[in-house]
Every structure is written in C-alpha cells, then in structure tokens.
Amino acid sequence: MKFLIATGNTNKIAEIREILTPLKIQTITPADLDFELTEPIEDGTTFLENAMIKAKSYAEQTKMPVIAEDSGLCVDALGGRPGIHSARYANTNNSKVQIAELLKELNGIKNRAAHFNCTLVALWPNREKIVANGKVFGEISHTPRGENGFGYDPIFKIGDKTLAEMPSEEKNKISHRRLALEDFARQYTKL
C-alpha cells in the first residue's frame, strides 16, 4: 500500500519515512505528484480536526490513501499553549523567534512540564480511516541546546537532554510522531 504524506515539511517527511520504511509502508509526498495540490486551511480547534481537514482535502484531490498529522507542543503552565498553534506561535513560523517568545512567557515560572502531541489520520478515498495518537512528556529547558531536530526540539528536555541534543535515531525511538505512527501501524496490520 502506498500513502501520500500530507505535508511539505521536509523534516516531518524524513521522520515519517524513517519510521514507516521498516514497516514496508511506501510513501510519496506532494512534491512527487505531477500536479500541484491546494493546501487546505487548518482552522480546526483540535489536533484531530486539523489532521482530518488535511487528510480529507488531500484524499479528495489525489484519490489515494493519505496520512496526515497535526502535532504541537503543549505547555502545562500556559494552559496547553501553543498547542494547535505551535507552527504559527508568536505570529511567525521562525522557530528561533517562537522559542525566544516561549522562553520569555515562561520566565520565572517553575512548572516547566510539557508534552508533544501528535494526532495522525490515515484516510482512504472510500472514507475508511485510522486515527492514531502519540504523546511524549518532558519539560521546557531554560535555554536552547543542541543542533539536531527542528521546531521546539532545542528546548524540549527529556531527562538531561533536549531532543535537539539527541541523534535522530535516538529521538525517533521516543518521539510523539513515532508513537502515533506505531499506533497507526498496529491498527493498520489488523485491517
């Protein structure tokens, strides 16, 4: 079975492929198509709603099975923010600016507990679907550390290391996206 990964984010594509390839699940991306897809407006209020918006749009446009996900960083002391707005937090998609703004908001706050959430939807054109979830828990560091990863990885700490301090193989064994993809794979093998 071949799925379209409903994202143009090269970091997410690489992570998804690294996790799905050993499961013998083939993937293509929007860039592999010979036509351009219209990106939907993600105006849902939950991770699931946004993942479904993407999955439905891409499945309708391509008539093929689609894997779409919505993920984000949820910080306890900020009431779960930035959450579904993680990619657009601080009115930008520049991760260095987003990290600086988040650290500024958390300045002086002792509770640094947070988690990454990933909600994934695999949707077939006949509307059969799998919904999978993954969460990884940690805390927000006081300063960015590490050169690997992307997004909020330099400030999301598990134990004594941020995700950006971990090699991708180590991060991908514990990531929220891996947990959601493993949940998907378990459900997929039962179809």
Secondary structure, DSSP 8 states (H G I E B T S, - for coil): -EEEE----HHHHHHHHHHHGGGT-EEE-GGGSSS---------SSHHHHHHHHHHHHHHHHSS-EEEEEEEEEEGGGTT-BGGGGGGGGGS--HHHHHHHHHHHTTT-S--EEEEEEEEEEE-TTS-EEEEEEEEEEEE-SS---SSS-TTGGGEEETTEEGGGS-HHHHHHH-HHHHHHHHHHHHHHT-
